Each structure stands twice: as structure tokens, then as C-alpha cells.
Amino acid sequence: MDMLIWGGAALTMAGVLTLLWCIILAMRARKSALPEDQIKAQLQRVVVLNLGALAVSGLGLIVVVTGIFLS
């Protein structure tokens, strides 16, 4: 069960780091001198990445809790 807990923690950490990367990408897009429609398109891609990172992080937390319950 230790492998399940540590694997879930690694998955959660990967999701959190990707969420931080999404923040950086969004800040770069907003500060850029691009036209409004291109900024909007970049931010829409960041939203998709953000939702995926949130899902990965949540899945990792579920794995950690499952590992704790089973041990």
C-alpha cells in the first residue's frame, strides 16, 4: 500500500505543478501584446490544460486516500 500512497502523492504533485504552469502561461498571455482574439485563444487552451491538471491532481488524491484506507 505504500506504493499506492507514494504513487498517488506523485500524481497529485504532478497535477499541482501543472496548475502552477497554467498560472504562468495565463500571465504570459495576458501580458503579451497580441490582438484580443489571439489572447482569448491562448487562454482557452490554458483552461483546457488547467482542467486536465485539476483532474490529475484529484485522481492522485483519490489514490492516496484509497491507499490509506487499505493499509
C-alpha positions in Angstrom: 0.0 0.0 0.0 3.0 2.3 0.4 3.5 2.2 -3.4 -0.2 3.3 -3.8 0.2 6.2 -1.4 3.5 7.4 -2.9 2.3 6.9 -6.4 -0.8 8.9 -5.6 1.3 11.6 -4.0 3.5 11.8 -7.1 0.4 12.1 -9.3 -1.0 14.8 -7.1 2.2 16.7 -7.2 2.4 16.5 -11.0 -1.1 17.9 -11.1 -0.2 20.8 -8.8 2.9 21.6 -10.7 0.9 21.7 -13.9 -1.6 24.0 -12.3 1.3 26.4 -11.4 2.4 26.1 -15.0 -1.1 27.1 -16.1 -0.8 30.3 -14.0 2.4 31.2 -15.6 1.0 30.6 -19.1 -2.1 32.7 -18.4 0.0 35.6 -17.0 2.3 35.5 -20.1 -0.7 35.5 -22.4 -2.3 38.5 -20.6 0.9 40.5 -20.7 1.6 39.8 -24.3 1.0 42.5 -27.0 -1.1 40.2 -29.2 -4.5 41.0 -30.5 -7.5 40.3 -28.3 -8.7 37.3 -30.2 -5.3 35.6 -30.1 -5.0 36.2 -26.3 -8.5 34.7 -25.9 -7.5 31.6 -27.9 -4.4 31.1 -25.8 -6.4 31.5 -22.6 -8.9 28.9 -23.8 -6.0 26.4 -24.3 -4.8 27.2 -20.8 -8.3 26.4 -19.5 -8.2 23.0 -21.1 -4.8 22.3 -19.6 -6.0 23.6 -16.3 -9.0 21.3 -16.1 -6.8 18.3 -17.1 -4.3 19.2 -14.3 -7.1 19.5 -11.8 -8.4 16.1 -12.8 -5.0 14.5 -12.5 -4.5 16.1 -9.1 -7.9 14.9 -7.9 -7.2 11.4 -9.1 -3.9 11.4 -7.3 -5.7 12.4 -4.1 -8.2 9.6 -4.5 -5.4 7.1 -4.9 -3.7 8.4 -1.8 -6.9 8.1 0.3 -7.6 4.6 -1.1 -4.0 3.6 -0.2 -4.5 4.9 3.4 -7.9 3.1 3.8 -6.4 -0.2 2.5 -3.3 -0.1 4.8 
